Amino acid sequence: MASLEDQFVLFAKFGDTKADGKTITLTQIDKWFKQASIFDKRLTTTDTAISFGKLKSKTITYKDFCSFVDDLAGQKKIPADEIKDKLVSCGQPGMNKATQAVKTGAVDRLTDTSKYTGSHKERFDESGKGKGASGREDLVENTGYVGGYKGQGTYDKK
């Protein structure tokens, strides 16, 4: 099982490609608290913002984070160990509660590329995978004339 410091590093890197995992922002802390289901009627994002503001920094280290949690727990009269246990046991950062795609009724019918007709069916191969630009663009050479024009190439011949 991961430790609080291991979780700190994972959430410090979550959502920031340039992060090294040594410092964490308030936004990342709020995401972590939401995933751990710590926010309720007693503790809100406003409370975390107030406590974070006392640190007078945009990012904090693990040591500062521990004192941040202790301060927050003291203000809200919640045991700090309870908060830390929830933070450790919430799992890796991710979209674990994200809305899943619906697969019923009209959605199935509309996303089944085998039922497409006309020019739309040309956009997909037999397996239903999109062809990309070659499926969207007309591969016939563009001469500048509309299809079926009989006087093509006669403009400059006078």
N, C-alpha and C positions, 0 to 999 in steps of 0.2 A: 504494500500500500504506500502511496506517495506521502511525503511529508508536506507541511505547510510551505516550507521553502521551495520544494519542487513545484508545487502548485503556483506559487508566486511567480516563478520563472516562466511557467507555461502561459499564465494570464498576462504577464508583462510583455510577452512577445505576441500575444493574440491581437490581430487586427492592425499590427504595425510591422511592416516588412523591414524597417530599419532598426528595430529594437534589439537590444542585446540580452534582455532579460534581467538586467541588474537594477533597473528602475521601473516604476509603474505609474500610470497616470490615474486621475480620478475617474475618467471614462472607463478605463479597463477595470478598475476596482468595482464600479457600479455594475458592469457586465458580470463580473465574478460573483458579486453579491446576489444579483438576480438569478443566475444559474444555480446558486446554492440555496435559493428560496429564503434568504435572510430578511428581505424587505417585507414588512407587514405594516400594521397600523402604528406600531410603536417606533419602528425604524424605517426611514424613507431616504430617498436620494438627497433630499434637502439636508438631512442630518449628516450624511456623509460629506456633503459639500461644505458644511459649516466646520466640521472637524478637520477636513483636508485643508481648508483655508487657514487654519491656525498654524499649519506647517510652513506657510509662506514660500511654497515651491510648486512648480508645475509637475514635477516628478519626485517620487520618494524611493528610497532604498528599502530593502527587506527589514532592516532594523527599525527604520522610521515607520514602516507599515505595521509592525508589531505594536509599536507604541500608539499608532493611529487606532488600531482595533481596540486596544486596552482603554484608550480615552473614550472612544465611541461607546463601548460596553458600559463604562462607568457613568456616562451621561444618561444613558437609557436604562440603567439598572438591569442589564442583561449580563449573565456570566460570560466573560471573555472566552473561556474554554468552549462554551456552547457555540459561539460564532466561529471559532477556529476549527472545531470539529466539523461543522457544516461546510466550511471552505475546503477542508481536506477531502471530504467524502463526496463532493459534487461532481467529480470526474474531470476529464479534460475539457478545455474550452471548446465550444462548438455550438452548432445550431440544433441542439437536442430537442428543442420545443418548437422548431420552425414548422410552418404549415406544410403539410404534405400535399402532393398533387392528387386531385380527385380522379378516380378511374371508373366512373359510372355514367350510364346514359349517354347524353349528348357529347360528353368529353371523349369517350371512347370512339364514337363515330367520327367526330371532327378530327381526331388525331390519327386515324387509320389511313395512311397514305395509299393503300391499295384501292380505296374507293374514290380517289381523286380522278377527275376527268379533265379533258381539254388541255390547255397549256400547263395547268398545275401538275398534272401527272408526269410531265417531262422533267420536273424539278427533283424527282426522286428516282433512285435505282430500284431494282427488284426487291431488295431487302427493306426498303423504306427509308434508307439513309439519304440525306440531302446531297445533291451534286455540287452545291456551292454556286459560283458564278456561271459555270457552264450550264447549269440548269435554269438560270434566270435570263441569260443573254441569248439572243438569236445568233447562231453561229454562221449564218449566211453573210457573205461579204456585203458591206454597206456601200452602195454605189452612189447614194445621194438621190436616187429616183425612187418614187413609189412603185410598189409591185404592179406589174402589168402595163407599165408605161411603154408605148410603142416607139417613141422618138428618142430613145436613150442614145446618147453620144452624138446627137445632131446639133447641139446648141451652137458650137463654134463653126460649123460648116455652112457659111452663107455665101 
